[in-house]
Amino acid sequence: MTNGKLKYSLTVGLSSLVGFLLGLIGLSKIIGYTVPWLMLIYPALVVILIISLFPKFEKVKLAAQAGVIVAIIFSIGDFIAGLGFGNNPFTKMNLFLPLGKQGLSWLLPTVIAVIVFQIISTFSRPKTLAKT
């Protein structure tokens, strides 16, 4: 993998040391550090996963990009709340959106953005002439 630049024993030793240090921190603290970041990126990953089910990505590329951006924007409130700053404008806005109390406030705006941008993308594509 490294074409001989890193020796196996060094890699194993460093990996063991990192694992040991992470073990000292404790699982609950590791989860506490990672949950806010996961709350920020999981909506975008869900959009990417669903969009990847379409066979021709080029036809849904603009909608996928818009969906990822909107999902991240609307998950900022959950991220900030996960960091312990629950009284912020993003979190308050998310609570008023449908499914906001369940942590899914990003879902409806993302679906709307994907649909709107797919419609825009469909109508803005150049028309190709059919061969006769």
C-alpha positions in Angstrom: 0.0 0.0 0.0 2.8 2.4 0.8 5.3 0.8 -1.6 7.7 0.1 1.2 7.8 3.6 2.5 6.3 2.6 5.9 7.5 -0.5 7.7 5.0 -3.0 8.9 6.3 -3.0 12.5 6.1 0.9 12.6 2.5 0.8 11.3 1.4 -1.8 13.8 3.1 0.0 16.6 1.5 3.4 15.8 -1.9 1.8 15.3 -1.6 0.0 18.7 -0.6 3.2 20.4 -3.5 5.2 18.8 -5.9 2.4 19.8 -4.6 2.4 23.4 -4.9 6.2 23.7 -8.4 6.1 22.4 -9.2 3.4 24.9 -8.0 5.6 27.7 -10.4 8.4 26.6 -13.4 6.1 26.9 -16.2 5.2 24.6 -18.7 7.7 26.0 -16.4 10.6 25.4 -15.5 9.5 21.9 -19.2 9.2 21.1 -19.8 12.6 22.7 -17.2 14.1 20.4 -18.4 12.5 17.2 -22.2 12.7 17.5 -22.4 16.4 16.6 -20.2 15.9 13.6 -22.3 12.9 12.5 -25.5 15.0 12.9 -23.9 17.5 10.5 -22.9 15.1 7.8 -25.5 12.2 7.9 -28.2 14.2 6.1 -25.8 14.9 3.2 -24.7 11.2 3.2 -28.3 10.1 3.0 -28.9 12.3 0.0 -25.8 11.0 -1.7 -26.9 7.4 -1.0 -30.3 7.9 -2.4 -29.1 9.8 -5.5 -26.6 7.1 -6.2 -29.5 4.7 -6.8 -30.3 6.5 -10.0 -28.6 4.8 -13.0 -27.6 8.0 -14.9 -25.9 10.4 -12.5 -25.4 13.1 -15.1 -29.2 13.6 -15.3 -29.5 14.2 -11.5 -26.2 15.9 -10.8 -27.5 19.4 -10.3 -30.3 18.1 -8.0 -27.8 16.0 -6.0 -25.6 19.0 -5.5 -28.5 21.1 -4.4 -29.8 18.4 -2.1 -26.4 18.0 -0.4 -26.0 21.7 0.2 -29.5 22.2 1.5 -29.2 19.1 3.8 -26.0 20.5 5.3 -27.4 23.9 5.8 -30.5 22.6 7.6 -28.4 20.2 9.7 -26.3 23.0 11.1 -28.9 23.6 13.8 -28.6 20.0 15.0 -24.8 20.2 14.9 -24.7 23.4 17.0 -27.2 21.9 19.5 -25.1 18.7 19.7 -22.1 20.9 20.7 -24.2 22.2 23.6 -25.4 25.5 22.2 -29.1 24.7 21.9 -30.4 28.2 22.1 -29.4 29.5 18.6 -31.3 30.7 15.6 -30.6 27.5 13.5 -32.0 25.2 16.2 -35.0 27.4 16.8 -35.8 27.5 13.1 -35.4 23.7 12.8 -38.0 23.2 15.6 -40.6 24.9 13.5 -40.0 22.8 10.5 -41.9 19.5 9.9 -40.1 16.6 11.7 -37.9 19.1 13.4 -38.5 17.7 16.9 -37.4 14.3 15.6 -34.1 15.7 14.2 -35.2 15.4 10.6 -35.8 19.1 9.9 -33.5 18.8 6.9 -35.7 16.2 5.1 -38.6 18.3 3.7 -36.4 21.3 2.5 -33.9 18.8 0.9 -36.7 16.9 -0.9 -38.2 20.2 -2.2 -34.7 21.4 -3.3 -34.0 18.2 -5.1 -37.3 18.3 -6.9 -37.0 22.0 -7.9 -33.5 21.6 -9.1 -34.3 18.5 -11.1 -37.1 20.3 -12.8 -34.7 23.3 -13.5 -32.1 20.8 -14.8 -34.5 19.0 -17.0 -35.8 22.2 -18.7 -32.4 23.8 -19.1 -30.8 20.9 -20.9 -30.1 21.5 -24.6 -32.5 19.6 -26.8 -30.8 17.1 -29.1 -32.1 16.5 -32.5 -33.4 13.1 -33.2 -31.6 11.3 -36.0 -33.9 10.3 -38.8 
